[in-house]
Structures are given as structure tokens and as C-alpha cells.
């Protein structure tokens, strides 16, 4: 994907000759405004790129759109950021934050109203493909990236750039930090040892652990927050997807495919023998006290309940669980905790580069300077540390070049989407457990790549059906999976019937059509 040096030299010569012969070099050098009109796919709306670094003689104010609550110490941290940016690219930043509670409603409206901003956090789970198809993001050419974000262009792999493309074109600067999406569980090793249980490394050994802990007074073996409207049992990704080597296309509906199926045939995971076996597993746990009878209405912070000794296990991604364990070991050393991978021999899926990233608004008047900013956020050590972790000595304490300890005001600078510029400069919490690091390294060494790895479903034609299906999952699937339905066979049949009435077949037909087209490219 990256042109060789000979090509670049030839391109430079051509540009110089063209400038002399046709007066194309008569530009003032100011940043162009060609990005003012929304760029739909196929129409770049991109500025003309000239040889040499971008002109920064005119001061610029760049407006960012971020997801998450505004940090208490935002003004202090970004005040320092603006001082540095003024020196480096003659620019300052203003940021608008969309709270977690309503960002999914507000984010699309910002684009629909064509509001004035330059850069937006985006991701494959945060409207990236949707806004690309609606013309909300500016197409980024190789020439633009080479000129205005050269360090990012060089440091990101060709695979990462390719994964960020939609219909063969690029609209995002993706993050530069390989993640693995598989989930694990946190367990209380002291309790496991107390009951002389085998190491937890499978669905069977985990069930034995939860049943044993059910005898502990004042401790619920497993914790989750279904009351947040989550449509799946917290263990489904492990016991349904990872265990069977499936991939769910979208967690708003129960359609998936086998990872190693080259034809990408989708199916209703609720209408499978594997799901029948799983709800029997869940029912057995519920009947033996594996979780509270009131779990589906739980609104508590599960991790805080674990720290308080009220819960002995929960499920999350490896990074979060590892960070949780580090925090417990620091704050509650009397609790012996560990990480358990219940599917150690199954395929591991790597998050594609669009898991987090930054895009330029199609109507930005300053796309060049915006790319310069993104380049600094990912690759300038001073700026990366500042924006990711806050003020050294206050929000974090540096530990060498790649680790940190939370500072006294750590909580005053956290909670928003700085992951948009995750990069190789990221620091790791010094309390991060060694076993978490080793597990991640092992997973990364055997990440499984499959034909539909970069496929993203466009639900434009079936939004109503998706909403209806989601409601059915909350009403029928959650009680069934948490063991609240006595007749499992009838409960599963009712779930499937209600899903069909809600339009799951329509979603499946549209999804299969898009997958077939994707695989035919």
C-alpha cells in the first residue's frame, strides 16, 4: 500500500514541473477549504496536497467531538495541551463531550445538523461505517497522510490501514494498539483454594467454582448488571461464541456465523443445540445459587462489589479484568484474585484497528491541521502522555518510559474516549498483573484471521426490526438465560417464535445479502 521512495521522488519532480509550467504553484499556501461540502463515498472533498510540510503560519482552533463525560480537570490538562500545540503546529483545541448516558442519540445528530467541528472520535461500534455511508467523514488519501501525519503513516501497519477502509476508501486514522476481544473471568483464588477446587480453566471447572462459593455467607458467586439493558448473559461471549468458535455480527440481534466457514452462512444462535445446552448449564447454576435471584434487576457497580467482598467473580475483557486485579492487589491485598480463561484452546480474535480511532468531519475547514494534531496525539511522547494520563505528579506518576501509577487526582482526569489515539506510546499501570501481560502476549501470537474479520453490518434498511428484536431479547432471552424460566424447552421455543414475529428473518436476509456481497469483492 505504501509507495516506494523512487515513486515519491518521481511524484515530487512532476509536481515541481507542473507548478512551473501551469502556474499551479501560485497558491498562497494557506489551508484549503475544499472540505466544506460533505464528502459522500467516492467524492474525497479533500484538499490539494502540495510538496513539503503544511503551512501553519495562521493560527487555527480545532474543535473535537469526544464520547464520555467532561473530566473535572479538563481545563487544566487541555490548557497545557494548547500551550504545546501553539508551539508545535500553531493551533489550539476546543472539545465537546457527549455523556455516556445519551451519546448514541446525540452523536448522529451532530452530523445530521452539520455542526461546526473538525475531528470526532469514532469506532466500528461508534457510528464509523454509518457516518462514512452518510458522507459525514472526509476521505483521507495516502498523500494527505504522508504529508500531514507522516509518523502515523509510517508506524501503522498496512493491515491496520486496510482494516479501516470502507468500500476501498479510508475515512479514519485508526488507533495503533492491538487488542484481543476474547473475555475472561475474575475469580477469588483464596476461595478456590479454601474449597480445594481444581484450577478454573473451562466451563466445567468454573461451574464447580460458582457452586462451591454459593455456600459462602454474604457472597454472591457471580455478578452482572442486566438492569443496564444488556441483551446477553455476561458469560455468553465466552460460553457461546468463544467456546463454539462463532462470531456474533452485532449484539443487538442473535445472528452469527462460524469463524472457519468461508461461505459466511449466518444462523440464529438461539435456535441451535449449543444454546439448548448452554441454558441447561445456566439453569443448573441458578438452581445451585450461582448468582443472586435478583441479578436481573441489579444496578450496582459489580467491580466495586467484588472489592467489597460481596461478589466472587464476573466476566469482562482481559485488559479490564487485569486492571481490576491490579487495583484489588493494591487496595485490598487481603483478597487473593486471579484471571481465568475458560476457553484456552479455542481461537482468539483480534480487534480490528477500527476498534478506536479519529476521523475528520467532512465539512472541516482545517483538515490538514487536524491530521497534524492526530499525528501528535499518537506519536509525540509529551503530548501523548499529557492527553492520555493528565498532569505528571498530579493525575499520574510516571514509572520509567512505559508504566505509571495513579496520582492523587487520578479520578479528575478519566472517563472519556482518549483511546482514539491509543498507540505504541501507551503506558501500562504499574500494578497491572504479570499474568495479564503474559496471557495477552500468548493470545496475540495466535490471533485467528477469518474472511469476515472486517465486515460491518449496515442496518439502515432494518432499523425497526433490529429495535424490535432487541426488545424481545430483553424480555424473553434474559430471564431464560438467568434460570428464571422453569420449562427451558418452552422458554426457548417462545423466544424463537417471538424473534421471528419481531422480524429476525428480515434482518437475517439483509445480513446474508451484505455478507455475500462482501465475500464476492
Secondary structure as the mmCIF struct_conf table of DSSP 4:
data_model
#
loop_
_struct_conf.conf_type_id
_struct_conf.id
_struct_conf.beg_label_comp_id
_struct_conf.beg_label_asym_id
_struct_conf.beg_label_seq_id
_struct_conf.end_label_comp_id
_struct_conf.end_label_asym_id
_struct_conf.end_label_seq_id
HELX_LH_PP_P HELX_LH_PP_P1 UNK A 2 UNK A 4
HELX_RH_AL_P HELX_RH_AL_P1 UNK A 5 UNK A 22
HELX_RH_3T_P HELX_RH_3T_P1 UNK A 24 UNK A 26
HELX_LH_PP_P HELX_LH_PP_P2 UNK A 30 UNK A 32
HELX_RH_3T_P HELX_RH_3T_P2 UNK A 34 UNK A 36
BEND BEND1 UNK A 37 UNK A 37
TURN_TY1_P TURN_TY1_P1 UNK A 41 UNK A 42
HELX_LH_PP_P HELX_LH_PP_P3 UNK A 46 UNK A 49
BEND BEND2 UNK A 51 UNK A 53
HELX_LH_PP_P HELX_LH_PP_P4 UNK A 54 UNK A 55
BEND BEND3 UNK A 58 UNK A 58
STRN STRN1 UNK A 60 UNK A 67
STRN STRN2 UNK A 68 UNK A 68
HELX_LH_PP_P HELX_LH_PP_P5 UNK A 69 UNK A 71
TURN_TY1_P TURN_TY1_P2 UNK A 72 UNK A 73
HELX_RH_AL_P HELX_RH_AL_P2 UNK A 74 UNK A 89
BEND BEND4 UNK A 90 UNK A 90
STRN STRN3 UNK A 91 UNK A 98
TURN_TY1_P TURN_TY1_P3 UNK A 100 UNK A 102
HELX_RH_AL_P HELX_RH_AL_P3 UNK A 103 UNK A 112
TURN_TY1_P TURN_TY1_P4 UNK A 113 UNK A 114
BEND BEND5 UNK A 116 UNK A 116
BEND BEND6 UNK A 118 UNK A 118
STRN STRN4 UNK A 119 UNK A 122
STRN STRN5 UNK A 123 UNK A 123
TURN_TY1_P TURN_TY1_P5 UNK A 124 UNK A 125
STRN STRN6 UNK A 126 UNK A 127
HELX_RH_AL_P HELX_RH_AL_P4 UNK A 128 UNK A 133
TURN_TY1_P TURN_TY1_P6 UNK A 134 UNK A 135
STRN STRN7 UNK A 137 UNK A 137
HELX_RH_AL_P HELX_RH_AL_P5 UNK A 142 UNK A 148
BEND BEND7 UNK A 149 UNK A 149
HELX_RH_AL_P HELX_RH_AL_P6 UNK A 150 UNK A 155
BEND BEND8 UNK A 156 UNK A 156
HELX_RH_AL_P HELX_RH_AL_P7 UNK A 158 UNK A 163
TURN_TY1_P TURN_TY1_P7 UNK A 164 UNK A 164
STRN STRN8 UNK A 165 UNK A 166
TURN_TY1_P TURN_TY1_P8 UNK A 167 UNK A 168
STRN STRN9 UNK A 169 UNK A 170
STRN STRN10 UNK A 173 UNK A 174
STRN STRN11 UNK A 180 UNK A 180
STRN STRN12 UNK A 183 UNK A 188
HELX_RH_AL_P HELX_RH_AL_P8 UNK A 189 UNK A 194
TURN_TY1_P TURN_TY1_P9 UNK A 195 UNK A 196
HELX_LH_PP_P HELX_LH_PP_P6 UNK A 197 UNK A 199
BEND BEND9 UNK A 202 UNK A 202
HELX_RH_AL_P HELX_RH_AL_P9 UNK A 203 UNK A 213
TURN_TY1_P TURN_TY1_P10 UNK A 214 UNK A 215
BEND BEND10 UNK A 216 UNK A 216
TURN_TY1_P TURN_TY1_P11 UNK A 217 UNK A 218
STRN STRN13 UNK A 220 UNK A 220
BEND BEND11 UNK A 221 UNK A 221
STRN STRN14 UNK A 222 UNK A 222
HELX_RH_3T_P HELX_RH_3T_P3 UNK A 226 UNK A 228
BEND BEND12 UNK A 232 UNK A 232
TURN_TY1_P TURN_TY1_P12 UNK A 234 UNK A 235
HELX_RH_AL_P HELX_RH_AL_P10 UNK A 236 UNK A 236
HELX_RH_PI_P HELX_RH_PI_P1 UNK A 237 UNK A 242
HELX_RH_AL_P HELX_RH_AL_P11 UNK A 243 UNK A 244
TURN_TY1_P TURN_TY1_P13 UNK A 245 UNK A 245
STRN STRN15 UNK A 246 UNK A 248
BEND BEND13 UNK A 249 UNK A 249
TURN_TY1_P TURN_TY1_P14 UNK A 251 UNK A 252
BEND BEND14 UNK A 253 UNK A 253
STRN STRN16 UNK A 255 UNK A 258
TURN_TY1_P TURN_TY1_P15 UNK A 259 UNK A 260
TURN_TY1_P TURN_TY1_P16 UNK A 262 UNK A 263
STRN STRN17 UNK A 267 UNK A 268
HELX_RH_3T_P HELX_RH_3T_P4 UNK A 269 UNK A 271
BEND BEND15 UNK A 272 UNK A 272
HELX_RH_AL_P HELX_RH_AL_P12 UNK A 273 UNK A 287
TURN_TY1_P TURN_TY1_P17 UNK A 288 UNK A 289
BEND BEND16 UNK A 290 UNK A 290
STRN STRN18 UNK A 291 UNK A 291
TURN_TY1_P TURN_TY1_P18 UNK A 293 UNK A 294
HELX_RH_3T_P HELX_RH_3T_P5 UNK A 295 UNK A 297
BEND BEND17 UNK A 300 UNK A 300
HELX_RH_AL_P HELX_RH_AL_P13 UNK A 302 UNK A 307
TURN_TY1_P TURN_TY1_P19 UNK A 308 UNK A 309
BEND BEND18 UNK A 310 UNK A 310
STRN STRN19 UNK A 311 UNK A 311
STRN STRN20 UNK A 313 UNK A 317
HELX_RH_AL_P HELX_RH_AL_P14 UNK A 318 UNK A 331
TURN_TY1_P TURN_TY1_P20 UNK A 333 UNK A 334
BEND BEND19 UNK A 335 UNK A 335
STRN STRN21 UNK A 337 UNK A 340
TURN_TY1_P TURN_TY1_P21 UNK A 342 UNK A 345
BEND BEND20 UNK A 346 UNK A 346
STRN STRN22 UNK A 348 UNK A 348
STRN STRN23 UNK A 350 UNK A 350
HELX_LH_PP_P HELX_LH_PP_P7 UNK A 351 UNK A 352
HELX_RH_3T_P HELX_RH_3T_P6 UNK A 353 UNK A 355
BEND BEND21 UNK A 356 UNK A 356
STRN STRN24 UNK A 357 UNK A 360
STRN STRN25 UNK A 361 UNK A 361
TURN_TY1_P TURN_TY1_P22 UNK A 362 UNK A 363
BEND BEND22 UNK A 365 UNK A 365
HELX_RH_AL_P HELX_RH_AL_P15 UNK A 367 UNK A 379
HELX_RH_AL_P HELX_RH_AL_P16 UNK A 381 UNK A 389
BEND BEND23 UNK A 391 UNK A 391
STRN STRN26 UNK A 392 UNK A 392
TURN_TY1_P TURN_TY1_P23 UNK A 393 UNK A 395
STRN STRN27 UNK A 396 UNK A 399
TURN_TY1_P TURN_TY1_P24 UNK A 400 UNK A 402
STRN STRN28 UNK A 403 UNK A 406
TURN_TY1_P TURN_TY1_P25 UNK A 408 UNK A 409
HELX_RH_3T_P HELX_RH_3T_P7 UNK A 410 UNK A 412
BEND BEND24 UNK A 413 UNK A 413
BEND BEND25 UNK A 415 UNK A 415
STRN STRN29 UNK A 416 UNK A 416
HELX_RH_3T_P HELX_RH_3T_P8 UNK A 418 UNK A 421
TURN_TY1_P TURN_TY1_P26 UNK A 424 UNK A 425
STRN STRN30 UNK A 428 UNK A 429
TURN_TY1_P TURN_TY1_P27 UNK A 430 UNK A 431
HELX_RH_AL_P HELX_RH_AL_P17 UNK A 434 UNK A 444
TURN_TY1_P TURN_TY1_P28 UNK A 445 UNK A 446
STRN STRN31 UNK A 447 UNK A 447
HELX_LH_PP_P HELX_LH_PP_P8 UNK A 448 UNK A 449
TURN_TY1_P TURN_TY1_P29 UNK A 451 UNK A 454
HELX_RH_3T_P HELX_RH_3T_P9 UNK A 460 UNK A 462
HELX_RH_AL_P HELX_RH_AL_P18 UNK A 463 UNK A 472
HELX_RH_PI_P HELX_RH_PI_P2 UNK A 473 UNK A 477
HELX_RH_AL_P HELX_RH_AL_P19 UNK A 478 UNK A 481
TURN_TY1_P TURN_TY1_P30 UNK A 482 UNK A 483
BEND BEND26 UNK A 486 UNK A 486
HELX_RH_AL_P HELX_RH_AL_P20 UNK A 488 UNK A 502
TURN_TY1_P TURN_TY1_P31 UNK A 503 UNK A 503
HELX_RH_AL_P HELX_RH_AL_P21 UNK A 504 UNK A 520
#
